[in-house]
Amino acid sequence: AGDQLAPAAKSAREKGMTVVTWDSPIPSAEGEQLFIAQVDFNQTGTVMANMALNIMGSAGGDFAILSASPDAVHQNAWIASMKEVLKAPKYSALNLVDVVYGDDQSEKSYNEALALIDKYRNLKLIMAPTTVGIAAAAKAMRDEGLCDQVKTSGLGLPAEMAYYTMNNCVPEFALWSFVDLGYLTYYATYLIATAQMKGIAGETFRAGRMGYYTVEKDPMRAEGLRVLMGPWTIYNKSNVEAGAK
């Protein structure tokens, strides 16, 4: 779908405008000068496996994944990556019993979470790599009074998850700072637009309060340049309320 933007991006470039993408790039990179990537999505599987281990402890146990739709490309890649990571001895006590899909709809995700606890009596954790899924699963466990027995984790929005984190339903979850992503994107775009930066591979620039970044060839695409904002942010009781503001 992203390539549908390419003609408009090329037209903008021809008129002398600066075109920087963020969150999602133009896959072909046509018309785009730079992509600001929020995190390294190759790390998603490791991030989720580590959170599962932290929450369940070395004793491990059964957990399930609540995803978006079966054809969600990103989600499938992250789940495949997590399954690969789980093969390491470090995670040997973690037992992935099922992967279910809530189609990124709150009600369906809520019902799928309830179905998981009916089906797997020893379930300790629901891992949802979708902001809709994690919020729905956390609500389901809270409504059923099961937060002490079945934890929820995954990728969530701090504003939506703060209540559940402070109430121990979601001990920790991951995402990135939208404020920082917007800030970095604005900074890079401004520097290119004002000719203070060329936007070429290997170029280092300073993005105000966020410090220094280097433009690199985007390893996730055949063409295109990216700036990688940084590591995943892990939210827990210590920082979720600040992140929600």
Secondary structure, 3 states (H helix, E strand, C coil): CHHHHHHHHHHHHHCCCCCEEECCCCCCCCCCCEEEECCCHHHHHHHHHHHHHHHHCCCCEEEEEEECCCCCHHHHHHHHHHHHHCCCHHHCCEEEEEEEECCCCHHHHHHHHHHHHHHCCCEEEEEECCHHHHHHHHHHHHHCCCCCCCEEEEECCHHHHHHHHHCCCCCCEEECCHHHHHHHHHHHHHHHHCCCCCCCCCCEEECHHHCEEECEECCCCCCCEEEECCCCEEECCCCHHHHCC
